Amino acid sequence: LIDSGEFRYIIIDSSFSVNYGFLEACRMADRVIFVDDGVYTSNQRLHKIWCLFKMLGNGLCQKSVLLYNRFHEKYGRLYENPELPVAGTIGVLPPAGPSQMAEQIMEHEALREVLR
């Protein structure tokens, strides 16, 4: 899709379920961006996938970064893994429609850092 010249980025929104298609998409990607909100179950899922990436040893860890979305210090906890760089945090945003929400997210430096 990128080679067609029609897209600069392709974003795959995954629920952290692992199957062949997910692993193949990650393998083909230039960058893997984990999005985590810091709640216990999200951190557990992230840790399981990170361990799988390490076990596979096919370069997935080296091209992975972590982006926190809707992280709240009162309810969440940072995933502590010195091997996984944190690109930044997008805090809780005010209510908005889909277009307005996309505009709000695009203004965040953390997202611009990830898309560099």
N, C-alpha and C positions, 0 to 999 in steps of 0.2 A: 504493500500500500504506500509506504513512504517513497519507494523507487518510482512510483507513478507520478510523483510531483504534486499530488493533490493534498497530501497531509504532511505536516511537520512533526506531529506527535501522534502516537496511537496509545490510548490509555485503556487498559483492561481492568475493569473493576471486578475483583474477585472476592469471594467471601472466605478466603483462606482455605477452601477445600482443595485438596491436592489430587490431581489426576494427570493423565498423560498430556492432555491439551494444555493445562496450566503450566506444567513443566516445560513443554515445547515452546509455549509463548514466552516464558521467562528466558529460555535458552536463546531464542532468536532476538530478544530485545537488546537494545543498547544499554538500557538501564532498568533495574527493577526497583520500584518505589513501594515500600511497605507503608501503608497508612494505618496508624494505630491511635486509639483514643485513650490509652493508658489504663483502661479497666482490666480487672484481673483476667477475665476470659479472653480478651483480645491479646493481652500479653502472653498468655499460655499458648494460644494459636500461633502467634508470631514466633515464639520460641520453638515450637514443634517444626515449623517450616524452616526456620533458620538451621536447626539441627539436621534436617533433611538436606538442605543445600550444602552444608559442610560435609555430610556423608557422601553425597554425590561427587563432590570435588571437581565440578566442571566449570569453574569460573563464576558461578552465580553469586557467591558471597562478595567477590571483588567488585561487582557492578551493582550492588544493592545499597540503598540508603533508606532511612526511616524518616517519615514525615508525620508529625502529630497533628491530628485534626480533632477539634472540639475537646482538647485536653483541658481538664480542670484539676488543679492541684488538690482540691478537697475530695474529689471522687476517684482520681486516677493516680497511677504511679508510673514513673518512667521505666521503660524496659532497659535494664542495665546490661549492656553488651558493648564492651569497648571495640569490638571488631565491626560493629554496624554503625556507620556514621549517621548522625542526626542532621538532616537538612534544615530543620526548623519546625516551627509550630504555627498552626492556624487556630486561633482561639475560637471560642463560641461566638458565632456571628448573630446579629439581630435577624429576626424573622423576615423572610423575603420570598418572592416567587423564584422560579428556576433561573430566569434570565438575570435577575438582580443578584441572586446568590452567586452565579457564575462570575459576574462582574466584581463582586466583593472579594471572591477568592482570588481572581486574577490580579488584584491590587496588592496582594501579600508578597513580601519579599521572599518568604519561604518557598512559595510556589515558583517564583521566577528562578530561584537558586536551583530547584530540582529540574526545571526545564532547560537549564543552560546546556 
